Amino acid sequence: MLSTAENTSQRVNRANKKRSLIISIISWLISGFYLLSTLGWLFALYTALRGQLGPQAMEFFQSLTLIDHIVRASQILIIISASISLIFYRKSALHLFSISLLIGLLSLLIRGKWVISFIGSPFAIFILIAICLYISLINRRHYLK
């Protein structure tokens, strides 16, 4: 028969395994969402460059300046790096998602063209805030390397 200390230890180990599994699933879902969204953005860019978008979408795309494209491309690169960092449980994920949040906030406030974006819309900003809070929580619990 197990002693009370051994029984408690086994319960703690099971709880830690469940917590680790949940953290892994959430991290993969976040990363998967942003990686798939990036593929969608690249496909939209490809179709826009080929002139195969609808008239309203083409009008929007043509209204974008070089700075709009540079800011959006930098955000995409940052979010891809952040997603990969999160998959590998790196502390840099928190910094990269925070930078993406900051760029999203600034681009929304300064230039509100990207309100339908998966990075720069008000809803996306809310999601990025939640993700940054989640990553800071798992960082405080020493899950990130």
C-alpha positions as CSV (number, residue, x, y, z in Angstrom):
1,M,0.0,0.0,0.0
2,L,1.2,3.5,-0.9
3,S,2.1,6.0,1.8
4,T,0.3,9.3,1.9
5,A,3.3,11.1,0.7
6,E,3.7,8.8,-2.3
7,N,0.0,9.0,-3.1
8,T,0.2,12.8,-3.0
9,S,3.3,12.8,-5.1
10,Q,1.5,10.7,-7.8
11,R,-1.5,13.1,-7.8
12,V,0.8,16.1,-8.2
13,N,2.6,14.3,-11.1
14,R,-0.7,13.5,-12.8
15,A,-1.8,17.1,-12.4
16,N,1.5,18.4,-13.8
17,K,1.2,16.1,-16.8
18,K,-2.3,17.3,-17.5
19,R,-1.3,20.9,-17.2
20,S,1.7,20.3,-19.6
21,L,-0.6,18.7,-22.1
22,I,-3.1,21.5,-21.9
23,I,-0.3,24.1,-22.4
24,S,1.0,22.1,-25.4
25,I,-2.4,22.0,-27.0
26,I,-3.1,25.7,-26.5
27,S,0.4,26.7,-27.7
28,W,0.0,24.5,-30.9
29,L,-3.5,26.0,-31.5
30,I,-2.2,29.5,-31.3
31,S,0.8,28.8,-33.5
32,G,-1.3,26.8,-36.0
33,F,-3.8,29.7,-36.3
34,Y,-1.1,32.3,-37.0
35,L,0.8,30.0,-39.4
36,L,-2.4,29.2,-41.3
37,S,-3.4,32.9,-41.3
38,T,-0.1,33.7,-42.8
39,L,-0.6,31.2,-45.6
40,G,-4.0,32.8,-46.2
41,W,-2.4,36.3,-46.3
42,L,0.2,35.1,-48.8
43,F,-2.5,33.5,-51.0
44,A,-4.5,36.8,-50.9
45,L,-1.3,38.7,-51.8
46,Y,-0.6,36.3,-54.7
47,T,-4.2,36.6,-56.0
48,A,-4.0,40.4,-55.7
49,L,-0.7,40.6,-57.6
50,R,-2.3,38.5,-60.4
51,G,-5.3,40.8,-60.4
52,Q,-7.8,38.0,-59.5
53,L,-9.4,39.7,-56.5
54,G,-12.9,41.2,-56.6
55,P,-13.3,44.9,-57.4
56,Q,-13.5,46.1,-53.8
57,A,-10.6,44.0,-52.7
58,M,-8.5,45.2,-55.6
59,E,-9.4,48.8,-54.8
60,F,-8.3,48.2,-51.2
61,F,-5.1,46.5,-52.3
62,Q,-4.2,49.3,-54.8
63,S,-4.8,51.9,-52.1
64,L,-2.0,50.5,-50.0
65,T,1.3,52.3,-50.0
66,L,4.8,50.9,-49.8
67,I,4.9,51.6,-46.1
68,D,1.7,49.7,-45.6
69,H,3.2,46.7,-47.3
70,I,6.5,47.0,-45.4
71,V,4.6,47.2,-42.0
72,R,2.4,44.3,-42.9
73,A,5.3,42.1,-44.1
74,S,7.3,42.9,-40.9
75,Q,4.3,41.9,-38.8
76,I,3.9,38.7,-40.7
77,L,7.6,37.8,-40.2
78,I,7.4,38.7,-36.5
79,I,4.2,36.6,-36.0
80,I,5.7,33.6,-37.8
81,S,8.8,33.9,-35.6
82,A,6.7,34.2,-32.5
83,S,4.6,31.2,-33.4
84,I,7.6,29.0,-34.0
85,S,9.2,30.3,-30.8
86,L,6.0,29.3,-28.9
87,I,6.0,25.8,-30.4
88,F,9.5,25.4,-29.0
89,Y,8.6,27.1,-25.7
90,R,11.1,29.9,-26.1
91,K,10.9,33.1,-24.0
92,S,11.4,35.1,-27.2
93,A,7.8,34.2,-28.0
94,L,6.5,36.6,-25.4
95,H,8.7,39.4,-26.7
96,L,7.8,38.7,-30.4
97,F,4.1,38.5,-29.7
98,S,4.4,41.7,-27.6
99,I,6.1,43.5,-30.5
100,S,3.4,42.3,-32.9
101,L,0.8,43.6,-30.5
102,L,2.5,47.0,-30.4
103,I,2.9,47.2,-34.1
104,G,-0.8,46.2,-34.5
105,L,-1.9,48.8,-32.1
106,L,0.2,51.5,-33.7
107,S,-0.9,50.6,-37.2
108,L,-4.5,50.6,-36.1
109,L,-4.3,54.0,-34.4
110,I,-2.1,55.7,-37.1
111,R,-3.4,54.0,-40.2
112,G,-6.7,52.2,-39.8
113,K,-6.7,50.5,-43.1
114,W,-6.1,47.0,-41.7
115,V,-9.2,46.6,-39.7
116,I,-10.0,43.3,-41.3
117,S,-6.5,41.8,-40.7
118,F,-5.7,38.9,-38.5
119,I,-3.0,41.0,-36.8
120,G,-4.2,44.7,-36.9
121,S,-8.0,44.6,-36.4
122,P,-9.5,45.5,-33.0
123,F,-10.5,41.9,-32.5
124,A,-7.0,40.7,-33.4
125,I,-5.5,43.2,-30.9
126,F,-7.8,41.7,-28.2
127,I,-6.6,38.2,-29.2
128,L,-2.9,39.3,-29.1
129,I,-3.4,40.8,-25.6
130,A,-4.9,37.4,-24.4
131,I,-2.0,35.5,-26.0
132,C,0.6,37.8,-24.4
133,L,-1.1,37.2,-21.0
134,Y,-1.2,33.5,-21.6
135,I,2.5,33.4,-22.6
136,S,3.5,35.5,-19.6
137,L,1.6,33.1,-17.4
138,I,3.4,30.0,-18.7
139,N,6.6,32.0,-18.5
140,R,6.0,32.7,-14.8
141,R,5.4,29.0,-14.3
142,H,8.8,28.2,-15.9
143,Y,7.5,26.4,-19.0
144,L,9.5,28.6,-21.4
145,K,13.2,28.1,-21.9
